[in-house]
Amino acid sequence: METDEPILPREKMQVDGIESLSDTELLALFLRTGNQRRDVLAFANYLLGRFGSLHGLLSAPEDALLDTEGIGIAKYAQLKGIAELARRFFSMQLLLLEDPLRSPNATRDFLRSQLAWEEREIFMVIFMDSQNRVIRHCRMFTGTLSHVEVHPREIVREAIKSNAAALILAHNHPSGSATPSKADRIITERVVKCCNFMDIRVLDHLVVGQGEIISFAEQGWI
C-alpha cells in the first residue's frame, strides 16, 4: 500500500546515510520532539527560518533562544549541547594530528568549530613543537563585537611555558567577513617580531568569518 507519510529522519538515515539529511532533518534528529503546535520536522524548520541558518540558531544568545516559542530550558540545553559537542570533537581531532600544516582542512574545521559561533572577537593561539605537532591551543584574548586587544608578550610568555617552537594565530570576525583589517595586519607583524626574538616561528594567522577563512600565509603576508 502506498503512503504519503514523510520518511522520518532516523529512517532516512538508516537507508541513505547521515549525509543525506537536510539541515531541517538533522536538527529534528537531535530535537526528537516538537511542541504543541508543530511536529518535530515543522518545529526544526521553524527554528531555522527564525534564526536564518544552523549557524544562526546554534550561535544565538540565551535570551533570544528562550524568547522563542517552543524553546524551554530542555531544548535550549539540547541546542547548546550540539555546538559544544562539535567544538570538543574538532578540538580532539586537532590534538591527534601529527602536523596540522599538512592537514589544512582539519585545522580550518577546528578553528571554525571554535570561533565561528562566537559573538565577540576571540584571539586563539595553537602552540606547536619543533616538528609542528600540536602541544595545546588556548583562547588568549577576548574582545568586543569588532575588536580584540592582543598582547604579543603574553603570547611569547605562553609559548615559552609550553616549550613551543612554532605558533598558528587565529581570530574571528563576528561581523561575518573574514577580510583582515589594517589592525589585524599590524598586530600580526608585532607578534611575529616578538616571537622572532625568542626563535619562535609564527607559521600563519587565520581569520575566521562566517563561511570563509583567510590565511595570512596563503596571501604571502607572513
The 8 nearest C-alpha neighbors of each residue, nearest first, counted from 0:
[[1, 2, 3, 4, 5, 6, 7, 10],
 [2, 0, 3, 4, 5, 6, 7, 10],
 [1, 3, 4, 0, 5, 6, 7, 10],
 [2, 4, 5, 1, 6, 0, 7, 11],
 [3, 5, 2, 6, 7, 1, 0, 10],
 [6, 4, 7, 3, 2, 8, 11, 40],
 [5, 7, 11, 10, 8, 4, 9, 3],
 [6, 8, 10, 9, 11, 5, 24, 40],
 [9, 7, 11, 24, 10, 12, 28, 6],
 [10, 8, 12, 11, 7, 13, 28, 6],
 [9, 11, 13, 7, 12, 8, 6, 14],
 [12, 10, 8, 14, 13, 9, 15, 6],
 [11, 13, 16, 17, 9, 15, 10, 14],
 [14, 12, 10, 11, 16, 15, 9, 17],
 [13, 15, 11, 12, 16, 10, 9, 17],
 [16, 14, 12, 11, 19, 13, 17, 18],
 [17, 15, 12, 18, 19, 13, 14, 11],
 [16, 18, 12, 19, 20, 15, 13, 11],
 [19, 17, 16, 20, 15, 12, 21, 25],
 [18, 20, 17, 16, 15, 21, 12, 11],
 [21, 19, 24, 18, 25, 17, 22, 8],
 [20, 22, 24, 23, 25, 19, 18, 26],
 [21, 23, 25, 24, 26, 20, 53, 47],
 [24, 22, 26, 21, 44, 43, 25, 27],
 [25, 23, 27, 21, 8, 26, 20, 22],
 [26, 24, 28, 22, 27, 23, 20, 21],
 [25, 27, 23, 29, 28, 24, 43, 22],
 [28, 26, 30, 24, 29, 25, 43, 40],
 [27, 29, 25, 26, 31, 30, 8, 24],
 [28, 30, 26, 27, 31, 25, 77, 81],
 [29, 31, 27, 32, 28, 26, 77, 39],
 [32, 30, 28, 29, 27, 39, 33, 26],
 [33, 31, 39, 30, 34, 38, 27, 42],
 [34, 32, 39, 38, 42, 37, 35, 31],
 [33, 35, 37, 36, 69, 38, 32, 42],
 [34, 36, 37, 33, 38, 69, 32, 42],
 [35, 37, 34, 38, 33, 42, 69, 41],
 [38, 36, 42, 34, 41, 33, 35, 39],
 [37, 39, 33, 41, 40, 42, 34, 32],
 [38, 33, 40, 32, 42, 41, 27, 43],
 [41, 39, 43, 42, 27, 38, 44, 24],
 [40, 42, 44, 38, 37, 43, 39, 45],
 [41, 43, 45, 39, 40, 37, 44, 33],
 [44, 42, 40, 46, 45, 23, 41, 27],
 [43, 45, 41, 47, 42, 23, 46, 48],
 [44, 46, 42, 48, 43, 47, 41, 49],
 [47, 45, 49, 43, 48, 44, 50, 42],
 [48, 46, 52, 44, 50, 51, 49, 45],
 [47, 49, 51, 45, 46, 50, 44, 52],
 [48, 50, 46, 47, 51, 45, 56, 52],
 [51, 49, 55, 56, 47, 48, 52, 46],
 [50, 52, 48, 47, 49, 55, 53, 56],
 [53, 51, 55, 47, 54, 50, 56, 48],
 [54, 52, 56, 55, 57, 47, 22, 51],
 [55, 53, 52, 57, 56, 58, 116, 51],
 [54, 56, 52, 50, 58, 53, 57, 51],
 [55, 57, 53, 50, 59, 54, 58, 52],
 [56, 58, 54, 59, 55, 53, 78, 82],
 [57, 59, 116, 55, 56, 54, 60, 117],
 [58, 60, 56, 57, 55, 63, 64, 61],
 [61, 59, 63, 62, 58, 64, 118, 57],
 [60, 62, 64, 63, 65, 59, 75, 66],
 [61, 63, 65, 64, 60, 66, 59, 67],
 [64, 62, 66, 60, 61, 65, 59, 67],
 [65, 63, 61, 67, 66, 62, 60, 59],
 [64, 66, 62, 67, 63, 70, 71, 61],
 [67, 65, 63, 64, 62, 68, 70, 61],
 [68, 66, 64, 65, 70, 69, 63, 71],
 [67, 69, 70, 66, 65, 71, 64, 34],
 [68, 70, 34, 67, 71, 33, 35, 74],
 [71, 69, 74, 65, 68, 67, 75, 64],
 [72, 70, 73, 74, 65, 75, 69, 64],
 [71, 73, 75, 74, 76, 70, 65, 77],
 [72, 74, 76, 75, 71, 77, 70, 78],
 [75, 73, 77, 70, 76, 71, 72, 78],
 [74, 76, 72, 78, 77, 73, 71, 70],
 [75, 77, 73, 79, 74, 78, 80, 72],
 [78, 76, 74, 80, 75, 79, 81, 73],
 [79, 77, 75, 81, 80, 76, 57, 74],
 [80, 78, 76, 82, 81, 77, 83, 75],
 [79, 81, 77, 83, 78, 82, 76, 84],
 [80, 82, 84, 78, 79, 83, 77, 85],
 [83, 81, 85, 79, 80, 84, 57, 86],
 [82, 84, 86, 80, 85, 81, 79, 87],
 [85, 83, 81, 87, 86, 82, 80, 88],
 [86, 84, 88, 82, 83, 87, 89, 81],
 [87, 85, 83, 112, 84, 89, 88, 113],
 [86, 88, 90, 84, 85, 89, 91, 83],
 [87, 89, 85, 91, 90, 86, 84, 92],
 [88, 90, 92, 109, 91, 86, 87, 93],
 [91, 89, 87, 93, 92, 88, 86, 109],
 [90, 92, 94, 93, 89, 88, 87, 95],
 [91, 93, 89, 95, 90, 94, 88, 96],
 [92, 94, 90, 96, 95, 91, 89, 106],
 [95, 93, 91, 92, 96, 133, 90, 135],
 [94, 96, 92, 93, 91, 97, 133, 132],
 [97, 95, 93, 98, 94, 99, 92, 132],
 [96, 98, 132, 95, 99, 133, 131, 94],
 [97, 99, 132, 131, 96, 100, 101, 102],
 [100, 98, 102, 101, 96, 106, 103, 97],
 [101, 99, 102, 98, 103, 131, 106, 202],
 [102, 100, 99, 98, 103, 97, 104, 96],
 [101, 103, 99, 100, 105, 104, 106, 98],
 [104, 102, 106, 105, 100, 101, 107, 99],
 [103, 105, 107, 106, 102, 108, 109, 99],
 [106, 104, 108, 107, 102, 103, 109, 93],
 [107, 105, 103, 109, 104, 108, 99, 110],
 [106, 108, 104, 110, 109, 105, 111, 103],
 [109, 107, 105, 111, 106, 110, 104, 112],
 [108, 110, 89, 106, 112, 107, 111, 105],
 [111, 109, 113, 107, 112, 108, 114, 106],
 [110, 112, 115, 108, 114, 109, 113, 107],
 [113, 111, 86, 109, 110, 114, 108, 115],
 [114, 112, 110, 111, 86, 109, 115, 116],
 [115, 113, 111, 117, 116, 171, 110, 112],
 [114, 116, 111, 117, 209, 112, 113, 208],
 [117, 115, 58, 114, 118, 54, 113, 57],
 [116, 118, 119, 114, 115, 173, 58, 120],
 [117, 119, 173, 144, 116, 120, 58, 143],
 [120, 118, 144, 143, 117, 142, 173, 121],
 [119, 121, 142, 171, 143, 147, 144, 141],
 [120, 122, 141, 170, 140, 171, 119, 142],
 [123, 121, 170, 140, 139, 169, 138, 141],
 [124, 122, 138, 169, 139, 137, 170, 168],
 [123, 125, 168, 137, 136, 167, 169, 126],
 [124, 126, 136, 167, 166, 135, 168, 127],
 [125, 127, 166, 135, 134, 163, 136, 133],
 [128, 126, 133, 134, 165, 132, 131, 163],
 [127, 129, 164, 163, 131, 130, 132, 165],
 [128, 130, 164, 131, 165, 127, 163, 132],
 [129, 131, 128, 132, 98, 127, 164, 97],
 [132, 130, 127, 128, 98, 129, 133, 165],
 [133, 131, 98, 127, 97, 130, 128, 134],
 [134, 132, 127, 135, 94, 126, 131, 128],
 [135, 133, 127, 126, 132, 128, 136, 94],
 [136, 134, 126, 133, 125, 137, 94, 127],
 [135, 137, 125, 124, 126, 138, 134, 123],
 [136, 138, 124, 123, 139, 125, 135, 126],
 [139, 137, 123, 122, 140, 124, 121, 136],
 [138, 140, 123, 137, 122, 124, 141, 121],
 [139, 141, 122, 121, 138, 149, 142, 147],
 [142, 140, 121, 147, 120, 122, 119, 139],
 [143, 141, 147, 120, 146, 119, 121, 148],
 [142, 144, 119, 146, 145, 120, 147, 141],
 [145, 143, 119, 120, 146, 173, 118, 142],
 [144, 146, 143, 120, 172, 147, 173, 119],
 [147, 145, 143, 142, 144, 120, 148, 119],
 [146, 148, 142, 120, 141, 143, 149, 140],
 [147, 149, 142, 146, 150, 140, 141, 122],
 [148, 150, 147, 151, 140, 186, 122, 139],
 [149, 151, 153, 152, 148, 154, 190, 140],
 [152, 150, 190, 154, 153, 149, 155, 193],
 [153, 151, 155, 154, 150, 156, 193, 190],
 [152, 154, 156, 155, 151, 150, 157, 139],
 [153, 155, 151, 157, 152, 156, 158, 150],
 [154, 156, 158, 152, 153, 157, 194, 159],
 [155, 157, 153, 159, 154, 158, 152, 160],
 [158, 156, 160, 154, 159, 155, 161, 153],
 [157, 159, 155, 163, 161, 156, 160, 162],
 [158, 160, 162, 156, 161, 157, 163, 155],
 [161, 159, 157, 158, 162, 156, 163, 155],
 [160, 162, 158, 163, 159, 157, 126, 134],
 [163, 161, 159, 160, 158, 164, 128, 127],
 [164, 162, 128, 158, 127, 161, 126, 165],
 [165, 163, 128, 199, 129, 127, 200, 162],
 [164, 166, 200, 127, 199, 163, 201, 128],
 [167, 165, 201, 126, 125, 127, 202, 200],
 [166, 168, 203, 125, 202, 124, 204, 201],
 [169, 167, 204, 124, 123, 203, 205, 166],
 [170, 168, 205, 123, 204, 206, 122, 124],
 [169, 171, 122, 206, 121, 123, 207, 205],
 [172, 170, 207, 120, 206, 114, 208, 121],
 [171, 173, 208, 174, 175, 120, 207, 177],
 [174, 172, 175, 118, 171, 119, 144, 120],
 [175, 173, 172, 176, 145, 144, 208, 209],
 [174, 176, 209, 208, 173, 172, 177, 210],
 [177, 175, 208, 178, 174, 172, 209, 211],
 [176, 178, 208, 207, 206, 212, 213, 172],
 [177, 179, 176, 180, 213, 206, 208, 172],
 [180, 178, 183, 177, 206, 181, 184, 213],
 [181, 179, 183, 182, 178, 184, 185, 177],
 [180, 182, 184, 183, 185, 179, 186, 178],
 [181, 183, 185, 180, 184, 186, 179, 187],
 [184, 182, 180, 181, 186, 185, 179, 187],
 [183, 185, 181, 187, 182, 186, 188, 180],
 [184, 186, 182, 188, 187, 183, 181, 189],
 [187, 185, 189, 188, 183, 184, 182, 190],
 [188, 186, 190, 184, 189, 185, 191, 183],
 [187, 189, 191, 185, 186, 190, 192, 184],
 [190, 188, 186, 192, 187, 191, 193, 185],
 [189, 191, 151, 187, 193, 192, 188, 194],
 [190, 192, 188, 194, 189, 193, 201, 195],
 [193, 191, 195, 189, 194, 190, 188, 196],
 [192, 194, 190, 195, 191, 196, 189, 151],
 [195, 193, 199, 191, 197, 196, 192, 155],
 [194, 196, 198, 192, 197, 193, 199, 191],
 [197, 195, 194, 193, 198, 192, 199, 191],
 [196, 198, 195, 194, 199, 193, 155, 159],
 [199, 197, 195, 196, 194, 200, 164, 165],
 [200, 198, 194, 164, 165, 197, 195, 201],
 [199, 201, 165, 202, 166, 164, 198, 194],
 [202, 200, 166, 165, 203, 191, 167, 199],
 [203, 201, 167, 166, 200, 165, 216, 204],
 [202, 204, 167, 216, 201, 215, 168, 205],
 [203, 205, 168, 169, 215, 167, 214, 206],
 [204, 206, 214, 169, 213, 168, 215, 207],
 [207, 205, 213, 170, 212, 177, 171, 169],
 [208, 206, 171, 212, 177, 172, 170, 205],
 [209, 207, 177, 175, 176, 172, 211, 212],
 [208, 210, 175, 211, 115, 176, 207, 177],
 [209, 211, 208, 212, 175, 207, 176, 115],
 [212, 210, 208, 209, 177, 207, 213, 176],
 [211, 213, 207, 206, 208, 177, 205, 214],
 [212, 214, 206, 205, 177, 215, 211, 207],
 [215, 213, 205, 217, 216, 204, 218, 212],
 [214, 216, 220, 218, 204, 217, 203, 221],
 [217, 215, 219, 221, 203, 218, 214, 220],
 [216, 218, 214, 219, 215, 220, 213, 203],
 [217, 219, 215, 216, 220, 214, 221, 213],
 [220, 218, 216, 217, 221, 215, 214, 203],
 [219, 221, 215, 218, 216, 217, 184, 214],
 [220, 216, 219, 215, 203, 202, 201, 218]]
